[in-house]
Amino acid sequence: MRLVSDPGEIEGAWREQYEKLARVFAGLIPRTGTVVEVGCGRGRLTFPLARLAAKSRFIAVDRFAGPYSKDRRVFTLGLSRERLKGRVRLVASDYLEWLRRQRSRRYDGVISCEFLCEIDSAGMRSFLSECYRILKPAGVTVHAFLSPFGRNSHQRLFIEADSDPRWTRFPPKEWFSPSPRLVASELRRVGFGKCRVTNAKSKLTIRADAARVSLKSWGVKEAFYTFHDRQIDSDGLELPAWVIVAGQKGL
């Protein structure tokens, strides 16, 4: 378990999380071809995955709106720093509009990380249907998100901070994250087979000043920290486990 109290260690701790996820994704996506990542954000998953999947090309799609507007510049700088401009193409667009413009059976993979939590159940059905349509036969889709089921009080407090309208300035449309069972069911509904659900413990707890800085960056109101300050300072907020749901289009 990694315990972070110093705000200066936050970025490194998150980098470790996405590097771990990238290794899981690299074992699931095709070794060659073109992979679409929807909701790429600042490229936290994109860059480590592109390094691991060195024979693949990536199209990273994001609207970069609202609280995520600054992520586009961070992503662009990261492309240059990582020397990935030849293999990673950034598209600034509404994800559904972009997907619907793509021809059927075009891509080898469609992935997302922490994107399903940003949409609701109706949006997820439309999104996964488009994933299926644009994939080639035998193409793979993979989606990662934090578990909506806190296994202890520290995880449940983390979920509350990021989803309860009392505390967050950006409450989710429907859920903190969808249930893994629902995502797998929707994948099967649109036609995917070989659906599998994998869990990976985060082993990350943030507390004290690191928690306070993190909460502010997530749009959590100061009132949440004030109300739970003793618990946050002593025990901290524990990141729930990561859930990775994958499916494959039939031949």
Buried (B, 14 or more C-beta within 10 A) or exposed (E): EBBBBEBEBBEEBBEBBBBBBBEBBBEBBBEEBBBBBBBBBBBBBBBBBBBBBEEBBBBBBBBBEEEBEEBBEBBBEBBEEBEBEEBBBBBEBEBBEBBEEBEEEEBBBBBBBBBBBBBEEEBBBBBBBBBBBBBBEEBBBBBBBBBBBBEEEBBBBBBBBBBBEEBBEBBBEBBBBBEBEBBBEBBBEBBBEEBEEBEBBBBBBBBBBBBBBBBEEBBBBEEBBEEBEEBBBEBBBBBBBBBBBBBBBEE
